[in-house]
Amino acid sequence: MKIKWSQPVYEDENGPFCFIKAHKNHVNIGFWRGAVMKDPKKLLEGDGVKMRHIKLTQDSIINKKDISDFVKQGLFLNKKLGDPTK
């Protein structure tokens, strides 16, 4: 984990795959390649070309398996497609 773009960013040798961004009333857990991730529960929000995020509020119920699945997908996609920032 590194601090980049004023937020914690998780990356591997193929670039960043996940970030955490604090806002006043919620926290986003974001994924660089969220737009192409499998999301059967429709948890990911956003409309960018690549990125999507999960918005967490104080009332959110966090399912560790869901987050873990997105992290695994992000790692796989980076390995397959390379650095998403390039």
PDB file with one MODEL, atoms N, CA, C and O in Angstrom:
MODEL        1
ATOM      1  N   MET A   1       0.849  -1.171   0.000  1.00  0.00           N
ATOM      2  CA  MET A   1       0.000   0.000   0.000  1.00  0.00           C
ATOM      3  C   MET A   1       0.895   1.235   0.000  1.00  0.00           C
ATOM      4  O   MET A   1       1.912   1.293   0.691  1.00  0.00           O
ATOM      5  N   LYS A   2       0.489   2.204  -0.787  1.00  0.00           N
ATOM      6  CA  LYS A   2       1.177   3.486  -0.868  1.00  0.00           C
ATOM      7  C   LYS A   2       0.136   4.602  -0.808  1.00  0.00           C
ATOM      8  O   LYS A   2      -1.040   4.392  -1.106  1.00  0.00           O
ATOM      9  N   ILE A   3       0.587   5.777  -0.422  1.00  0.00           N
ATOM     10  CA  ILE A   3      -0.284   6.946  -0.499  1.00  0.00           C
ATOM     11  C   ILE A   3      -0.010   7.611  -1.837  1.00  0.00           C
ATOM     12  O   ILE A   3       1.099   8.081  -2.092  1.00  0.00           O
ATOM     13  N   LYS A   4      -1.023   7.648  -2.686  1.00  0.00           N
ATOM     14  CA  LYS A   4      -0.948   8.304  -3.983  1.00  0.00           C
ATOM     15  C   LYS A   4      -2.250   9.054  -4.191  1.00  0.00           C
ATOM     16  O   LYS A   4      -3.310   8.615  -3.745  1.00  0.00           O
ATOM     17  N   TRP A   5      -2.165  10.175  -4.865  1.00  0.00           N
ATOM     18  CA  TRP A   5      -3.363  10.962  -5.126  1.00  0.00           C
ATOM     19  C   TRP A   5      -4.128  11.262  -3.829  1.00  0.00           C
ATOM     20  O   TRP A   5      -5.357  11.329  -3.815  1.00  0.00           O
ATOM     21  N   SER A   6      -3.366  11.440  -2.739  1.00  0.00           N
ATOM     22  CA  SER A   6      -3.897  11.781  -1.399  1.00  0.00           C
ATOM     23  C   SER A   6      -4.806  10.703  -0.809  1.00  0.00           C
ATOM     24  O   SER A   6      -5.734  11.018  -0.065  1.00  0.00           O
ATOM     25  N   GLN A   7      -4.548   9.439  -1.135  1.00  0.00           N
ATOM     26  CA  GLN A   7      -5.361   8.339  -0.611  1.00  0.00           C
ATOM     27  C   GLN A   7      -4.548   7.054  -0.602  1.00  0.00           C
ATOM     28  O   GLN A   7      -3.580   6.934  -1.352  1.00  0.00           O
ATOM     29  N   PRO A   8      -4.927   6.083   0.243  1.00  0.00           N
ATOM     30  CA  PRO A   8      -4.263   4.780   0.194  1.00  0.00           C
ATOM     31  C   PRO A   8      -4.582   4.076  -1.124  1.00  0.00           C
ATOM     32  O   PRO A   8      -5.743   3.968  -1.519  1.00  0.00           O
ATOM     33  N   VAL A   9      -3.539   3.601  -1.791  1.00  0.00           N
ATOM     34  CA  VAL A   9      -3.681   2.906  -3.069  1.00  0.00           C
ATOM     35  C   VAL A   9      -2.975   1.553  -2.950  1.00  0.00           C
ATOM     36  O   VAL A   9      -1.828   1.471  -2.511  1.00  0.00           O
ATOM     37  N   TYR A  10      -3.666   0.524  -3.340  1.00  0.00           N
ATOM     38  CA  TYR A  10      -3.112  -0.825  -3.320  1.00  0.00           C
ATOM     39  C   TYR A  10      -2.722  -1.192  -4.742  1.00  0.00           C
ATOM     40  O   TYR A  10      -3.517  -1.053  -5.672  1.00  0.00           O
ATOM     41  N   GLU A  11      -1.491  -1.662  -4.901  1.00  0.00           N
ATOM     42  CA  GLU A  11      -1.004  -2.009  -6.223  1.00  0.00           C
ATOM     43  C   GLU A  11      -0.086  -3.214  -6.153  1.00  0.00           C
ATOM     44  O   GLU A  11       0.416  -3.577  -5.089  1.00  0.00           O
ATOM     45  N   ASP A  12       0.121  -3.821  -7.300  1.00  0.00           N
ATOM     46  CA  ASP A  12       1.095  -4.893  -7.427  1.00  0.00           C
ATOM     47  C   ASP A  12       2.063  -4.490  -8.535  1.00  0.00           C
ATOM     48  O   ASP A  12       2.094  -3.325  -8.930  1.00  0.00           O
ATOM     49  N   GLU A  13       2.839  -5.419  -9.032  1.00  0.00           N
ATOM     50  CA  GLU A  13       3.826  -5.097 -10.063  1.00  0.00           C
ATOM     51  C   GLU A  13       3.183  -4.627 -11.371  1.00  0.00           C
ATOM     52  O   GLU A  13       3.869  -4.085 -12.237  1.00  0.00           O
ATOM     53  N   ASN A  14       1.881  -4.832 -11.517  1.00  0.00           N
ATOM     54  CA  ASN A  14       1.164  -4.424 -12.730  1.00  0.00           C
ATOM     55  C   ASN A  14       0.357  -3.146 -12.541  1.00  0.00           C
ATOM     56  O   ASN A  14      -0.493  -2.822 -13.371  1.00  0.00           O
ATOM     57  N   GLY A  15       0.615  -2.420 -11.463  1.00  0.00           N
ATOM     58  CA  GLY A  15      -0.056  -1.150 -11.250  1.00  0.00           C
ATOM     59  C   GLY A  15      -1.135  -1.203 -10.175  1.00  0.00           C
ATOM     60  O   GLY A  15      -1.326  -2.232  -9.526  1.00  0.00           O
ATOM     61  N   PRO A  16      -1.841  -0.085  -9.991  1.00  0.00           N
ATOM     62  CA  PRO A  16      -2.866  -0.007  -8.948  1.00  0.00           C
ATOM     63  C   PRO A  16      -4.125  -0.794  -9.314  1.00  0.00           C
ATOM     64  O   PRO A  16      -4.498  -0.893 -10.483  1.00  0.00           O
ATOM     65  N   PHE A  17      -4.766  -1.348  -8.288  1.00  0.00           N
ATOM     66  CA  PHE A  17      -6.010  -2.085  -8.525  1.00  0.00           C
ATOM     67  C   PHE A  17      -7.125  -1.662  -7.583  1.00  0.00           C
ATOM     68  O   PHE A  17      -8.294  -1.925  -7.862  1.00  0.00           O
ATOM     69  N   CYS A  18      -6.789  -1.007  -6.465  1.00  0.00           N
ATOM     70  CA  CYS A  18      -7.792  -0.667  -5.460  1.00  0.00           C
ATOM     71  C   CYS A  18      -7.358   0.593  -4.711  1.00  0.00           C
ATOM     72  O   CYS A  18      -6.164   0.831  -4.531  1.00  0.00           O
ATOM     73  N   PHE A  19      -8.331   1.397  -4.275  1.00  0.00           N
ATOM     74  CA  PHE A  19      -8.029   2.572  -3.452  1.00  0.00           C
ATOM     75  C   PHE A  19      -9.131   2.763  -2.419  1.00  0.00           C
ATOM     76  O   PHE A  19     -10.232   2.229  -2.549  1.00  0.00           O
ATOM     77  N   ILE A  20      -8.806   3.536  -1.396  1.00  0.00           N
ATOM     78  CA  ILE A  20      -9.786   3.902  -0.382  1.00  0.00           C
ATOM     79  C   ILE A  20      -9.801   5.419  -0.311  1.00  0.00           C
ATOM     80  O   ILE A  20      -8.755   6.048  -0.149  1.00  0.00           O
ATOM     81  N   LYS A  21     -10.972   6.001  -0.431  1.00  0.00           N
ATOM     82  CA  LYS A  21     -11.102   7.461  -0.433  1.00  0.00           C
ATOM     83  C   LYS A  21     -12.124   7.864   0.615  1.00  0.00           C
ATOM     84  O   LYS A  21     -13.288   7.467   0.546  1.00  0.00           O
ATOM     85  N   ALA A  22     -11.680   8.660   1.592  1.00  0.00           N
ATOM     86  CA  ALA A  22     -12.577   9.149   2.639  1.00  0.00           C
ATOM     87  C   ALA A  22     -13.265  10.431   2.196  1.00  0.00           C
ATOM     88  O   ALA A  22     -12.629  11.340   1.662  1.00  0.00           O
ATOM     89  N   HIS A  23     -14.568  10.493   2.424  1.00  0.00           N
ATOM     90  CA  HIS A  23     -15.367  11.681   2.181  1.00  0.00           C
ATOM     91  C   HIS A  23     -16.015  12.076   3.509  1.00  0.00           C
ATOM     92  O   HIS A  23     -15.875  11.358   4.499  1.00  0.00           O
ATOM     93  N   LYS A  24     -16.706  13.185   3.542  1.00  0.00           N
ATOM     94  CA  LYS A  24     -17.285  13.670   4.800  1.00  0.00           C
ATOM     95  C   LYS A  24     -18.269  12.668   5.417  1.00  0.00           C
ATOM     96  O   LYS A  24     -18.236  12.436   6.626  1.00  0.00           O
ATOM     97  N   ASN A  25     -19.144  12.074   4.596  1.00  0.00           N
ATOM     98  CA  ASN A  25     -20.197  11.207   5.130  1.00  0.00           C
ATOM     99  C   ASN A  25     -20.131   9.771   4.642  1.00  0.00           C
ATOM    100  O   ASN A  25     -21.037   8.981   4.909  1.00  0.00           O
ATOM    101  N   HIS A  26     -19.066   9.426   3.929  1.00  0.00           N
ATOM    102  CA  HIS A  26     -18.936   8.044   3.449  1.00  0.00           C
ATOM    103  C   HIS A  26     -17.482   7.772   3.055  1.00  0.00           C
ATOM    104  O   HIS A  26     -16.651   8.678   3.003  1.00  0.00           O
ATOM    105  N   VAL A  27     -17.213   6.527   2.787  1.00  0.00           N
ATOM    106  CA  VAL A  27     -15.900   6.086   2.307  1.00  0.00           C
ATOM    107  C   VAL A  27     -16.130   5.278   1.041  1.00  0.00           C
ATOM    108  O   VAL A  27     -17.042   4.453   0.976  1.00  0.00           O
ATOM    109  N   ASN A  28     -15.300   5.521   0.039  1.00  0.00           N
ATOM    110  CA  ASN A  28     -15.366   4.724  -1.184  1.00  0.00           C
ATOM    111  C   ASN A  28     -14.214   3.730  -1.210  1.00  0.00           C
ATOM    112  O   ASN A  28     -13.074   4.073  -0.898  1.00  0.00           O
ATOM    113  N   ILE A  29     -14.523   2.514  -1.580  1.00  0.00           N
ATOM    114  CA  ILE A  29     -13.495   1.529  -1.926  1.00  0.00           C
ATOM    115  C   ILE A  29     -13.598   1.402  -3.434  1.00  0.00           C
ATOM    116  O   ILE A  29     -14.606   0.939  -3.967  1.00  0.00           O
ATOM    117  N   GLY A  30     -12.539   1.821  -4.113  1.00  0.00           N
ATOM    118  CA  GLY A  30     -12.592   1.901  -5.562  1.00  0.00           C
ATOM    119  C   GLY A  30     -11.691   0.906  -6.253  1.00  0.00           C
ATOM    120  O   GLY A  30     -10.708   0.430  -5.685  1.00  0.00           O
ATOM    121  N   PHE A  31     -12.039   0.600  -7.485  1.00  0.00           N
ATOM    122  CA  PHE A  31     -11.311  -0.378  -8.288  1.00  0.00           C
ATOM    123  C   PHE A  31     -11.059   0.206  -9.675  1.00  0.00           C
ATOM    124  O   PHE A  31     -11.989   0.612 -10.372  1.00  0.00           O
ATOM    125  N   TRP A  32      -9.777   0.240 -10.064  1.00  0.00           N
ATOM    126  CA  TRP A  32      -9.394   0.844 -11.338  1.00  0.00           C
ATOM    127  C   TRP A  32     -10.110   0.220 -12.520  1.00  0.00           C
ATOM    128  O   TRP A  32     -10.487   0.931 -13.452  1.00  0.00           O
ATOM    129  N   ARG A  33     -10.303  -1.066 -12.508  1.00  0.00           N
ATOM    130  CA  ARG A  33     -10.944  -1.747 -13.636  1.00  0.00           C
ATOM    131  C   ARG A  33     -12.376  -2.185 -13.296  1.00  0.00           C
ATOM    132  O   ARG A  33     -12.876  -3.176 -13.827  1.00  0.00           O
ATOM    133  N   GLY A  34     -13.005  -1.446 -12.424  1.00  0.00           N
ATOM    134  CA  GLY A  34     -14.358  -1.790 -11.984  1.00  0.00           C
ATOM    135  C   GLY A  34     -15.380  -1.869 -13.099  1.00  0.00           C
ATOM    136  O   GLY A  34     -16.359  -2.609 -12.994  1.00  0.00           O
ATOM    137  N   ALA A  35     -15.165  -1.118 -14.164  1.00  0.00           N
ATOM    138  CA  ALA A  35     -16.133  -1.101 -15.271  1.00  0.00           C
ATOM    139  C   ALA A  35     -16.237  -2.443 -15.977  1.00  0.00           C
ATOM    140  O   ALA A  35     -17.252  -2.733 -16.609  1.00  0.00           O
ATOM    141  N   VAL A  36     -15.189  -3.272 -15.876  1.00  0.00           N
ATOM    142  CA  VAL A  36     -15.226  -4.569 -16.552  1.00  0.00           C
ATOM    143  C   VAL A  36     -15.298  -5.739 -15.568  1.00  0.00           C
ATOM    144  O   VAL A  36     -15.218  -6.898 -15.974  1.00  0.00           O
ATOM    145  N   MET A  37     -15.446  -5.438 -14.289  1.00  0.00           N
ATOM    146  CA  MET A  37     -15.525  -6.509 -13.287  1.00  0.00           C
ATOM    147  C   MET A  37     -16.907  -7.142 -13.255  1.00  0.00           C
ATOM    148  O   MET A  37     -17.916  -6.491 -13.528  1.00  0.00           O
ATOM    149  N   LYS A  38     -16.930  -8.416 -12.919  1.00  0.00           N
ATOM    150  CA  LYS A  38     -18.203  -9.104 -12.682  1.00  0.00           C
ATOM    151  C   LYS A  38     -18.769  -8.567 -11.376  1.00  0.00           C
ATOM    152  O   LYS A  38     -18.082  -8.547 -10.354  1.00  0.00           O
ATOM    153  N   ASP A  39     -20.018  -8.133 -11.415  1.00  0.00           N
ATOM    154  CA  ASP A  39     -20.664  -7.517 -10.260  1.00  0.00           C
ATOM    155  C   ASP A  39     -22.129  -7.961 -10.187  1.00  0.00           C
ATOM    156  O   ASP A  39     -23.032  -7.150 -10.393  1.00  0.00           O
ATOM    157  N   PRO A  40     -22.369  -9.246  -9.895  1.00  0.00           N
ATOM    158  CA  PRO A  40     -23.740  -9.766  -9.927  1.00  0.00           C
ATOM    159  C   PRO A  40     -24.678  -9.110  -8.907  1.00  0.00           C
ATOM    160  O   PRO A  40     -25.890  -9.089  -9.120  1.00  0.00           O
ATOM    161  N   LYS A  41     -24.143  -8.577  -7.810  1.00  0.00           N
ATOM    162  CA  LYS A  41     -24.976  -7.930  -6.792  1.00  0.00           C
ATOM    163  C   LYS A  41     -25.146  -6.434  -7.051  1.00  0.00           C
ATOM    164  O   LYS A  41     -25.817  -5.743  -6.285  1.00  0.00           O
ATOM    165  N   LYS A  42     -24.543  -5.936  -8.127  1.00  0.00           N
ATOM    166  CA  LYS A  42     -24.642  -4.512  -8.498  1.00  0.00           C
ATOM    167  C   LYS A  42     -24.184  -3.594  -7.360  1.00  0.00           C
ATOM    168  O   LYS A  42     -24.865  -2.630  -7.010  1.00  0.00           O
ATOM    169  N   LEU A  43     -23.019  -3.913  -6.791  1.00  0.00           N
ATOM    170  CA  LEU A  43     -22.468  -3.123  -5.696  1.00  0.00           C
ATOM    171  C   LEU A  43     -21.642  -1.937  -6.169  1.00  0.00           C
ATOM    172  O   LEU A  43     -21.512  -0.941  -5.456  1.00  0.00           O
ATOM    173  N   LEU A  44     -21.089  -2.040  -7.363  1.00  0.00           N
ATOM    174  CA  LEU A  44     -20.206  -0.996  -7.866  1.00  0.00           C
ATOM    175  C   LEU A  44     -20.990   0.173  -8.443  1.00  0.00           C
ATOM    176  O   LEU A  44     -21.973  -0.013  -9.160  1.00  0.00           O
ATOM    177  N   GLU A  45     -20.541   1.377  -8.119  1.00  0.00           N
ATOM    178  CA  GLU A  45     -21.162   2.607  -8.607  1.00  0.00           C
ATOM    179  C   GLU A  45     -20.161   3.356  -9.478  1.00  0.00           C
ATOM    180  O   GLU A  45     -18.956   3.112  -9.410  1.00  0.00           O
ATOM    181  N   GLY A  46     -20.671   4.263 -10.290  1.00  0.00           N
ATOM    182  CA  GLY A  46     -19.828   5.113 -11.109  1.00  0.00           C
ATOM    183  C   GLY A  46     -20.109   4.902 -12.583  1.00  0.00           C
ATOM    184  O   GLY A  46     -20.737   3.922 -12.984  1.00  0.00           O
ATOM    185  N   ASP A  47     -19.628   5.848 -13.382  1.00  0.00           N
ATOM    186  CA  ASP A  47     -19.873   5.756 -14.812  1.00  0.00           C
ATOM    187  C   ASP A  47     -18.641   6.123 -15.637  1.00  0.00           C
ATOM    188  O   ASP A  47     -18.754   6.466 -16.813  1.00  0.00           O
ATOM    189  N   GLY A  48     -17.468   6.049 -15.016  1.00  0.00           N
ATOM    190  CA  GLY A  48     -16.228   6.333 -15.734  1.00  0.00           C
ATOM    191  C   GLY A  48     -15.886   5.238 -16.729  1.00  0.00           C
ATOM    192  O   GLY A  48     -16.528   4.188 -16.763  1.00  0.00           O
ATOM    193  N   VAL A  49     -14.884   5.491 -17.522  1.00  0.00           N
ATOM    194  CA  VAL A  49     -14.444   4.535 -18.539  1.00  0.00           C
ATOM    195  C   VAL A  49     -13.879   3.275 -17.892  1.00  0.00           C
ATOM    196  O   VAL A  49     -14.109   2.174 -18.393  1.00  0.00           O
ATOM    197  N   LYS A  50     -13.138   3.416 -16.782  1.00  0.00           N
ATOM    198  CA  LYS A  50     -12.507   2.263 -16.134  1.00  0.00           C
ATOM    199  C   LYS A  50     -12.956   2.058 -14.693  1.00  0.00           C
ATOM    200  O   LYS A  50     -13.273   0.934 -14.302  1.00  0.00           O
ATOM    201  N   MET A  51     -12.988   3.112 -13.906  1.00  0.00           N
ATOM    202  CA  MET A  51     -13.148   2.983 -12.456  1.00  0.00           C
ATOM    203  C   MET A  51     -14.597   2.833 -12.010  1.00  0.00           C
ATOM    204  O   MET A  51     -15.532   3.340 -12.630  1.00  0.00           O
ATOM    205  N   ARG A  52     -14.734   2.104 -10.895  1.00  0.00           N
ATOM    206  CA  ARG A  52     -16.001   1.990 -10.178  1.00  0.00           C
ATOM    207  C   ARG A  52     -15.657   1.923  -8.689  1.00  0.00           C
ATOM    208  O   ARG A  52     -14.516   1.647  -8.319  1.00  0.00           O
ATOM    209  N   HIS A  53     -16.655   2.179  -7.844  1.00  0.00           N
ATOM    210  CA  HIS A  53     -16.412   2.152  -6.407  1.00  0.00           C
ATOM    211  C   HIS A  53     -17.629   1.607  -5.660  1.00  0.00           C
ATOM    212  O   HIS A  53     -18.742   1.562  -6.183  1.00  0.00           O
ATOM    213  N   ILE A  54     -17.376   1.202  -4.433  1.00  0.00           N
ATOM    214  CA  ILE A  54     -18.431   0.828  -3.496  1.00  0.00           C
ATOM    215  C   ILE A  54     -18.496   1.950  -2.475  1.00  0.00           C
ATOM    216  O   ILE A  54     -17.480   2.298  -1.871  1.00  0.00           O
ATOM    217  N   LYS A  55     -19.662   2.515  -2.277  1.00  0.00           N
ATOM    218  CA  LYS A  55     -19.851   3.607  -1.333  1.00  0.00           C
ATOM    219  C   LYS A  55     -20.305   3.034   0.005  1.00  0.00           C
ATOM    220  O   LYS A  55     -21.342   2.376   0.093  1.00  0.00           O
ATOM    221  N   LEU A  56     -19.519   3.292   1.038  1.00  0.00           N
ATOM    222  CA  LEU A  56     -19.830   2.786   2.373  1.00  0.00           C
ATOM    223  C   LEU A  56     -20.227   3.945   3.287  1.00  0.00           C
ATOM    224  O   LEU A  56     -19.519   4.948   3.371  1.00  0.00           O
ATOM    225  N   THR A  57     -21.351   3.801   3.964  1.00  0.00           N
ATOM    226  CA  THR A  57     -21.795   4.774   4.959  1.00  0.00           C
ATOM    227  C   THR A  57     -21.804   4.082   6.310  1.00  0.00           C
ATOM    228  O   THR A  57     -21.499   2.893   6.404  1.00  0.00           O
ATOM    229  N   GLN A  58     -22.150   4.816   7.354  1.00  0.00           N
ATOM    230  CA  GLN A  58     -22.172   4.198   8.684  1.00  0.00           C
ATOM    231  C   GLN A  58     -23.209   3.085   8.771  1.00  0.00           C
ATOM    232  O   GLN A  58     -23.122   2.237   9.659  1.00  0.00           O
ATOM    233  N   ASP A  59     -24.174   3.070   7.881  1.00  0.00           N
ATOM    234  CA  ASP A  59     -25.208   2.036   7.886  1.00  0.00           C
ATOM    235  C   ASP A  59     -24.893   0.854   6.972  1.00  0.00           C
ATOM    236  O   ASP A  59     -25.652  -0.113   6.920  1.00  0.00           O
ATOM    237  N   SER A  60     -23.772   0.933   6.251  1.00  0.00           N
ATOM    238  CA  SER A  60     -23.422  -0.134   5.303  1.00  0.00           C
ATOM    239  C   SER A  60     -23.050  -1.413   6.027  1.00  0.00           C
ATOM    240  O   SER A  60     -22.446  -1.401   7.100  1.00  0.00           O
ATOM    241  N   ILE A  61     -23.427  -2.501   5.412  1.00  0.00           N
ATOM    242  CA  ILE A  61     -23.002  -3.816   5.882  1.00  0.00           C
ATOM    243  C   ILE A  61     -21.932  -4.292   4.910  1.00  0.00           C
ATOM    244  O   ILE A  61     -22.180  -4.439   3.713  1.00  0.00           O
ATOM    245  N   ILE A  62     -20.745  -4.527   5.442  1.00  0.00           N
ATOM    246  CA  ILE A  62     -19.617  -4.914   4.596  1.00  0.00           C
ATOM    247  C   ILE A  62     -19.514  -6.427   4.548  1.00  0.00           C
ATOM    248  O   ILE A  62     -19.379  -7.087   5.579  1.00  0.00           O
ATOM    249  N   ASN A  63     -19.579  -6.963   3.351  1.00  0.00           N
ATOM    250  CA  ASN A  63     -19.402  -8.386   3.144  1.00  0.00           C
ATOM    251  C   ASN A  63     -17.956  -8.596   2.672  1.00  0.00           C
ATOM    252  O   ASN A  63     -17.605  -8.232   1.550  1.00  0.00           O
ATOM    253  N   LYS A  64     -17.131  -9.182   3.533  1.00  0.00           N
ATOM    254  CA  LYS A  64     -15.708  -9.367   3.210  1.00  0.00           C
ATOM    255  C   LYS A  64     -15.503 -10.155   1.925  1.00  0.00           C
ATOM    256  O   LYS A  64     -14.572  -9.877   1.170  1.00  0.00           O
ATOM    257  N   LYS A  65     -16.359 -11.128   1.671  1.00  0.00           N
ATOM    258  CA  LYS A  65     -16.211 -11.935   0.459  1.00  0.00           C
ATOM    259  C   LYS A  65     -16.415 -11.090  -0.796  1.00  0.00           C
ATOM    260  O   LYS A  65     -15.695 -11.256  -1.780  1.00  0.00           O
ATOM    261  N   ASP A  66     -17.386 -10.193  -0.767  1.00  0.00           N
ATOM    262  CA  ASP A  66     -17.618  -9.323  -1.928  1.00  0.00           C
ATOM    263  C   ASP A  66     -16.389  -8.463  -2.211  1.00  0.00           C
ATOM    264  O   ASP A  66     -15.942  -8.370  -3.355  1.00  0.00           O
ATOM    265  N   ILE A  67     -15.847  -7.837  -1.174  1.00  0.00           N
ATOM    266  CA  ILE A  67     -14.652  -6.991  -1.340  1.00  0.00           C
ATOM    267  C   ILE A  67     -13.491  -7.841  -1.823  1.00  0.00           C
ATOM    268  O   ILE A  67     -12.764  -7.440  -2.732  1.00  0.00           O
ATOM    269  N   SER A  68     -13.311  -9.003  -1.227  1.00  0.00           N
ATOM    270  CA  SER A  68     -12.227  -9.911  -1.619  1.00  0.00           C
ATOM    271  C   SER A  68     -12.349 -10.325  -3.080  1.00  0.00           C
ATOM    272  O   SER A  68     -11.345 -10.404  -3.788  1.00  0.00           O
ATOM    273  N   ASP A  69     -13.564 -10.588  -3.533  1.00  0.00           N
ATOM    274  CA  ASP A  69     -13.779 -10.965  -4.935  1.00  0.00           C
ATOM    275  C   ASP A  69     -13.369  -9.837  -5.880  1.00  0.00           C
ATOM    276  O   ASP A  69     -12.767 -10.095  -6.923  1.00  0.00           O
ATOM    277  N   PHE A  70     -13.688  -8.596  -5.528  1.00  0.00           N
ATOM    278  CA  PHE A  70     -13.295  -7.463  -6.375  1.00  0.00           C
ATOM    279  C   PHE A  70     -11.777  -7.286  -6.388  1.00  0.00           C
ATOM    280  O   PHE A  70     -11.194  -6.997  -7.432  1.00  0.00           O
ATOM    281  N   VAL A  71     -11.141  -7.460  -5.235  1.00  0.00           N
ATOM    282  CA  VAL A  71      -9.676  -7.358  -5.173  1.00  0.00           C
ATOM    283  C   VAL A  71      -9.039  -8.433  -6.058  1.00  0.00           C
ATOM    284  O   VAL A  71      -8.109  -8.150  -6.812  1.00  0.00           O
ATOM    285  N   LYS A  72      -9.537  -9.650  -5.963  1.00  0.00           N
ATOM    286  CA  LYS A  72      -9.006 -10.739  -6.797  1.00  0.00           C
ATOM    287  C   LYS A  72      -9.200 -10.450  -8.280  1.00  0.00           C
ATOM    288  O   LYS A  72      -8.303 -10.694  -9.087  1.00  0.00           O
ATOM    289  N   GLN A  73     -10.366  -9.932  -8.637  1.00  0.00           N
ATOM    290  CA  GLN A  73     -10.604  -9.571 -10.037  1.00  0.00           C
ATOM    291  C   GLN A  73      -9.648  -8.471 -10.490  1.00  0.00           C
ATOM    292  O   GLN A  73      -9.115  -8.522 -11.598  1.00  0.00           O
ATOM    293  N   GLY A  74      -9.431  -7.472  -9.625  1.00  0.00           N
ATOM    294  CA  GLY A  74      -8.517  -6.389  -9.966  1.00  0.00           C
ATOM    295  C   GLY A  74      -7.108  -6.890 -10.208  1.00  0.00           C
ATOM    296  O   GLY A  74      -6.453  -6.470 -11.162  1.00  0.00           O
ATOM    297  N   LEU A  75      -6.635  -7.786  -9.353  1.00  0.00           N
ATOM    298  CA  LEU A  75      -5.302  -8.367  -9.524  1.00  0.00           C
ATOM    299  C   LEU A  75      -5.214  -9.176 -10.813  1.00  0.00           C
ATOM    300  O   LEU A  75      -4.234  -9.073 -11.552  1.00  0.00           O
ATOM    301  N   PHE A  76      -6.237  -9.980 -11.081  1.00  0.00           N
ATOM    302  CA  PHE A  76      -6.262 -10.789 -12.302  1.00  0.00           C
ATOM    303  C   PHE A  76      -6.257  -9.903 -13.549  1.00  0.00           C
ATOM    304  O   PHE A  76      -5.501 -10.147 -14.488  1.00  0.00           O
ATOM    305  N   LEU A  77      -7.107  -8.876 -13.548  1.00  0.00           N
ATOM    306  CA  LEU A  77      -7.206  -7.991 -14.719  1.00  0.00           C
ATOM    307  C   LEU A  77      -5.911  -7.221 -14.953  1.00  0.00           C
ATOM    308  O   LEU A  77      -5.509  -7.020 -16.099  1.00  0.00           O
ATOM    309  N   ASN A  78      -5.252  -6.787 -13.870  1.00  0.00           N
ATOM    310  CA  ASN A  78      -3.963  -6.109 -14.039  1.00  0.00           C
ATOM    311  C   ASN A  78      -2.918  -7.054 -14.621  1.00  0.00           C
ATOM    312  O   ASN A  78      -2.123  -6.663 -15.476  1.00  0.00           O
ATOM    313  N   LYS A  79      -2.927  -8.286 -14.158  1.00  0.00           N
ATOM    314  CA  LYS A  79      -1.969  -9.261 -14.696  1.00  0.00           C
ATOM    315  C   LYS A  79      -2.233  -9.495 -16.180  1.00  0.00           C
ATOM    316  O   LYS A  79      -1.299  -9.585 -16.977  1.00  0.00           O
ATOM    317  N   LYS A  80      -3.499  -9.591 -16.542  1.00  0.00           N
ATOM    318  CA  LYS A  80      -3.887  -9.861 -17.930  1.00  0.00           C
ATOM    319  C   LYS A  80      -3.708  -8.646 -18.846  1.00  0.00           C
ATOM    320  O   LYS A  80      -3.267  -8.787 -19.987  1.00  0.00           O
ATOM    321  N   LEU A  81      -4.052  -7.450 -18.346  1.00  0.00           N
ATOM    322  CA  LEU A  81      -4.118  -6.261 -19.191  1.00  0.00           C
ATOM    323  C   LEU A  81      -3.016  -5.225 -18.944  1.00  0.00           C
ATOM    324  O   LEU A  81      -2.849  -4.293 -19.731  1.00  0.00           O
ATOM    325  N   GLY A  82      -2.263  -5.394 -17.844  1.00  0.00           N
ATOM    326  CA  GLY A  82      -1.202  -4.438 -17.538  1.00  0.00           C
ATOM    327  C   GLY A  82      -1.700  -3.281 -16.674  1.00  0.00           C
ATOM    328  O   GLY A  82      -2.825  -3.301 -16.175  1.00  0.00           O
ATOM    329  N   ASP A  83      -0.860  -2.294 -16.512  1.00  0.00           N
ATOM    330  CA  ASP A  83      -1.100  -1.140 -15.656  1.00  0.00           C
ATOM    331  C   ASP A  83      -2.298  -0.332 -16.173  1.00  0.00           C
ATOM    332  O   ASP A  83      -2.273   0.144 -17.308  1.00  0.00           O
ATOM    333  N   PRO A  84      -3.349  -0.171 -15.351  1.00  0.00           N
ATOM    334  CA  PRO A  84      -4.536   0.553 -15.811  1.00  0.00           C
ATOM    335  C   PRO A  84      -4.340   2.069 -15.903  1.00  0.00           C
ATOM    336  O   PRO A  84      -5.206   2.770 -16.428  1.00  0.00           O
ATOM    337  N   THR A  85      -3.227   2.576 -15.407  1.00  0.00           N
ATOM    338  CA  THR A  85      -2.980   4.023 -15.490  1.00  0.00           C
ATOM    339  C   THR A  85      -2.230   4.414 -16.754  1.00  0.00           C
ATOM    340  O   THR A  85      -1.955   5.593 -16.974  1.00  0.00           O
ATOM    341  N   LYS A  86      -1.900   3.440 -17.577  1.00  0.00           N
ATOM    342  CA  LYS A  86      -1.134   3.727 -18.791  1.00  0.00           C
ATOM    343  C   LYS A  86      -1.946   3.464 -20.037  1.00  0.00           C
ATOM    344  O   LYS A  86      -1.452   3.655 -21.148  1.00  0.00           O
TER     345      LYS A  86
ENDMDL
END
